[in-house]
Amino acid sequence: MRALLVGSGGREHALAWKLAQSPILDELHAAPGNPGIASVGTCHPVRADDGEALLALARCLGVDLVIVGPEAPLVAGVADALRHAGTTVFGPGRDAARIEGSKGFAKDVMVAAGVPTARVLEQPTAPCVVKLDGLAAGKGVFVCLNHDDLRRGLEAARKLGGDIVVEELLDGAELSVFALVDGHDVVPFGAARDYSRVGDGDLGPNTGGMGSYTPVADAPPVDELVDEVHRPVVEELARRGTPFVGCLYAGLMLTDGGVRVLEFNCRFGDPETQVLLPALGDDLLPAFAATASGELAGVSLGAGEEAALTVALAAPQYPERGDTGTPIDGVADAEATGALVFHAGTALAGRELVTNGGRILNVTGTAASVSEARERAYAGVERISFAGARYRTDIGAGVAERARA
C-alpha cells in the first residue's frame, strides 16, 4: 500500500514512524513533512492546506490512502477536495470537522446528543473559561479565576479575532480520549494525559501541549468513556448528514460529578500521539485504511505492554513566538539512550538541523511503567541542546511520586 501523510509536526512524525513499521506498507510519502519524517519516508514540498496540489501529488504517486494530520486543513475542507476526486482519505470533511472548528457548533451537537459538557455562561463572570470559537492551535483558551483574569482573557481572545465562548470553570483532572470513526462505527483508540500550560506547576499561558503520558491510572476505562462521549456525538453528526471519518478526540474533565467534555477535536492530539503510538501493540495502517473505507466493523486495537511519556522542547519565547535557524545538537545522543525523538519544528540548513517553529522536538521514553518512561524521556532531553531551549520538568512527576510512595 502507498500512503501519503499530510502535515509537518511532531504528531505527523509519530504517525510516520508507526506507519513505516507496517508490513503492508510499500511506500510512505509526506507533504510537506520534516527532517524526522524524511528518515522513514519521502517528503514533498506541498503545503498541507493546498488541496489541489495534494490531489495532484496523490495522483502522481498513485497513493492508496491519504492521511491528513493537522486540524487546519481538515477544517478548511482539504479532505473533501481529495475525497470528491475519488481519493481514499483518513480525515473528516469540512462539515464534520466543525466539531473542532467551532466551539459553538460543538456545543450544539453535544446538547443534541445528550453528552455532558461545561455550561455556557450568557454573561462573562469569573471564575470562568474564555475560549476562542475557532482554531487557535491550543492557545485560544484562557482560565479566568478573578475579574482581572477575565478582563485580560477577553482582551487576548478578542485580539485573536472571531467569536468568543465563555464557559463555567470545572474542577478535576483532564484526560484526552481518542477513537477511530468510519462514519458510523466507533473503535476506542486510547487515552493520555496532556500538559497544556507552558510552565511547571501548570503555570503560564496555554500551549499546544508541553508533554503527555499513557496509561492514566486514575481514568475510567477507555471503552466506557467512548460509549458515553464519542458514540452519541458520532450518531448525531451522522443524523445531520455530516458523518465523521477519522480520529475523534475528546478533551475531558473528570469532575466529582462525572465526566464533562471540554472540547472535541477532529484529529489526533499533539503531543498525545507521541505516547499513544509507541504504546500501541497493533499495526496502524490497516486500521486507518478500514476507517477511511467505512469498514471498521470488527476492527480492534490493543495497547502494548509499555507505558510512554513525552516531553516537548520548545523555543525560548514559546508560545508567544517560535524560533528559526538556531542549530540543534544532541538528537543522535538522545536516541542512543533509547529515547524516541520526534521532530515538531525543525528544518535543515545544509546538513545542519535547526529550529523552525514553536515546539521544536518531542522526546519520548517507553518502559514498563510511567515513572520509568519518565526517567528515560528526561535522560534523552538532557542530551539535546539549542540556544534558549525550554521544557517542563514536571511531566508525569505526580505519577513518579506515587510510585515511590
N, C-alpha and C positions, 0 to 999 in steps of 0.2 A: 504493500500500500504506500502511495505517495501522499504526504501530508504537508500542508502549508500552515505555519503558525504565524498569526498576526500580532505584532507587539514588540516591545524592546526593553521591558523592565525585568525586575527580579522574578516576578511571577512567571513571566514567559520563559526565562532561563530555566526555572524549576520545571515547568511543563516540558520544555525541550529535552532536558536531562532525563526525565522519566519516559517520555515518548521514545527517545532514542534506544531505550532498553527493550522495546517491544520486538519480539521475533517476527511479527508480521509487517514491520516497517521496512520498506525498501529505500525510500528517500525522505529526508526531512529538510524542508525549506522554511525560511523565516523572512518576514517583511515588517520592519527593516532589520530586526534582530539586534544583537550587540556582540561584543567580543567573546563573551562567555557562550552564547548560543552558537557562535561560529565554530566552537570547538566540537560541536556534536551535529551540526547541520550546515546548510549553505544559506548565507544571508543575501538579501536582495535590497537595493536602495529604493524601496517603495514605501510611502507613508502609510501608516495604519488606518488613516481616515480617508484614503483615496480609493473609493470603491471601484471606479473604472480601471485604475491601474492594477488593483488587486485582482480583478476579474481577468484582465489581460494576462497577468502573471500566472494565475491559476490555469488558464487555458494553455499557455505556452509550455508550462511544466507538466501538464496532464495530471494534475493532482486529483486524488480521490476524495480528500477531505480537507476543508479549511477550518481552522480553529481560531476564533477571534478572542484574544486575551483581554484587552483593556475595555473599560466601560464606555469611553467617549465614542469610539467608532460604532459600538452597538447602539447607543442612544441616537446616534446620527443616522442609523439605518444601513450601515455597510453590509450587514448580514442579509438584508432584503435584496440589495442590488445583486449580491452573489447568488442567493437562492432563486431569485426570479429568472436568472440566466441559466439555471439548471445545475448549479454547483451545490454539492452537499456541504452544509455548514453546521458547525457546533457553535451555537450562539443565538440568542433571541433576536427577532426582528424589532424594528423601531417601536411599534406599539406595545409589545410585551416588555421591552427594555425601559419603558416609562416607570416600571416598578422601582427603578433606581433614579431615573432621570427627573422624576417629580415626586417630592415628598407628599404633596397634596394628593396626587393620584394614588400613591401607595396607601395613604390613609383611607381613601375612599374604598379601595379594594379590600383592605383588611376589615373595615367596618362591615362591608357587604358579606365578607367571608366568615365573620364572627371570630376573627383572630385577635387575641388580646394585645393591645398596644398602648403606648403612652397617650394620655389625653391631651388634645389640642386646647390651648388657652385662647379665649376670644380676646382678652386683654393681657398684654405682657406684664407679668407680675413675678418678681423674684420670691423664692427660688424657682428657676425655670431653665429650659434649654432653648437657645435660639439656633435655628437651622436655616441654611440657605435651601430653597426649594429645589434648585437644580444641582448639577455636578460641581464639586469643588475639590476633588482629589483628596478627600478626607479632611480638608481644612475649613469646611464651612459649618462647623458645629462649635457653639460657644456655651459653656456651662456658666450660668449666672447665679451666684449664691446670694447676692445682695443688689441693692439699687445701682451702685456704681458699676458692678459687673454687667448688669443688664444694659445700662447706657452704653458701655464700651462694646458689648456684644452686638447690640443693634447697629451701632456705628460701623463696626467691622463688617457685619453681614451686608449692610447697605452699600459699602464700598465695593464689595464683590459683585453687586448687581443682581437683579432678579427678585423674585418674590421671596418672602420670609415666612417660616412656620415657627410658632412658639409652642413648646410642649411643657407638660409638667416634668419636674425633676424626679426621677426614680432613684431608689437606693438599692444597691445589690451588686453582684458580680456579673461582669459582662462575659458573653460567650458568642463565638462565631460558629454557625452551623450550616453545613453545605449539603446539597442534594443535586443529583443529576435528574433532569426532567426532559422527556421527549414530546411534550405537549399534553400528555395525559398521565403516563406512568411516572412514578417518582421512586428513585433509589437513593437511600441515605449514603452520603459520601464520607462525612467525618466532622469533627468539631475541634476547635482550637481556641486558646485564649490569646487575645491581641493586646498590645500595649500601645495606646494611641497617643498619649501625651509625650512631648519631646524630652522631658526631664525625669530624673529619678524621683520616686515617690509620687508619680503621676502629677508632676508639676509642669507648668508651661502650657503653650498652645497645643491644640490637636494637630496631628500629622497624618500622613498616610499609613503610619504604623512603624514603631521602632523595634518591634520584636514580637515573638509569639512562641507558644509551646503546645504540644499534644502528647499524650492524652490529658484531659482535665478531670481530675479525680472527683471534684465536688459538683460535677454536672450530671443532670439526669441522662438516661440512655438516649443516644442519638436517634434511634428509631422512634422513641416516644415523642421527642421534640419535633421530628419531621412530620409525624402524624398530626400533631397539634397545630403546627405553624405552616409548614410548606404545602401539604396536600390541599387544605381549604383554599389557599391562595391560587394554587395551580388550577383547581377546579373553577374558581371564579374568573380567572383570566381566560380559560377555555370557554366558559359560558358567554363571555363578552366577545368571542370571536377573535381573540388575540392569544392563541396558545403559546406558552413559553417553552423554548427549546434551548437547552444548555445547562449551565450551572446556576442554581438559585441559592443565594447566600443570605441568611438571616442573621442580623446582629441582634442579640437578645440581652435582656437584663433579667437575672434570676433574683426576683424580689421575694420578700417574705410572703407576699400574696400570690405568688406563682410567676410563671414566665410572662414577660412582656416584650413585644417586638419593638426595638428602637428604629430599625430600618431594614429594608431589603436592598440587595444588590444583584445585578444581573450577570455576574461573572465570579470567578474565583477571587479569593481575598489575597491581599498583598500586605504583610508577609505570611499569612496563614498557609498559602500554597507551599511555601518553602519548608514547612514542617509536615504538612499532611502527605505530600508525595513521598518523601523519604520514609515515612511510616506506613505507606500503603503496600499491602502484600500482593496485590494483583496487577496484571497488565492493564495499562490505562487506555491504550489505543482502541481495543475492541469495544470498550465501554463508551468511548467518545463516538465511535462510528455508529453504535447502536442508538445512542441518544439522538444523533443528527438524522438518522434514518427512521426514527419513530418506532424502534424495535427494542425498547428497554425491558419489556416484559420478560421476566426470568433471569435478568442480569443481577448479580450481586457483587459487592465489593467488600473484601475483608481487609481489616487492618493487619499490618505485620506485627511482629513481636517487639519492635523497638519503639521507644519514645524519641521525640525530636524537639529541639529548641533552637531558635534562630535569633540572631542579634543584628540589627541594622546599623551599618556605619554610614553616617550622614555628613553632608557638607557643613562647614563651621557656622553658617548663618541659617541653616535649615530650621524651620520651614519657611522663613521669610524669603530666602533666595537660595539658589543652588550654587554650584561651583563648576567651572570648566577649565580643563587644561593643566590641572595640578597632577604631577606624577604620583603614581601609586606603587608602593613597594610591598613585598611580602606575601602576595597571594599564593605563590607556589609553596612557600614555607608553611602557610596556614593549611593548605591542602595536604602537605606532608604529615601533619599531625593527625590526619584522618577526618578533618572537618570538610564539609562541603561549602564552597564559596560560590554564591550566585550573584552574577553581575546585574545591578539595578540601574546604575547611571554611570557607565564607563564608555570610553572610546579609545581608539588607538591613534597616537600621534607618531607616525612612522611605525616603529616596532615597540614603542613605549606605551604602557597602559596609563591612561589619565582619567581624571574625573570628568563627568559630563551629566550633572543633574543634582538633585537634592539628596535623595538616598542613593548612596554610591554602591555599596555591596551588602549582601546578607550572608552571614557566616552561621552555618547550621551544624550542630552536633547531634549525633544519634547514639543511643545507648539503651540499656535495659530499663533505665528509669529516667525521669525528667531531670532529677538532680545530677545524674552522671552526664546526661546530654548537655546540661548547662555547663559543667566543667569543661567538656570538650569544645563547646562553642566558644567560650571565652578564651580557652587556650589558643584557638585559631585567631580570634580577634587580636590578641596580643602580638601576633606575628605580622599584622598588616599595619601599614602607616601611610598617611598622606597629610600634608600640612593642614592643621585645623580640624582633623577628624573628630567627630563627636559621636558618642553612643551611650545608651543607658547601661548602667552597671547592675541593675536590679531585675533584669528579665528572669522570671522564674525563681527569684530569691525566696519568696514565701514557700514555694514547694520544697526547696532545698532545706529551709529551716525546719519545716515539718518533718522531713525525712531524718534530719539529725536528731530531732526531739524523739 
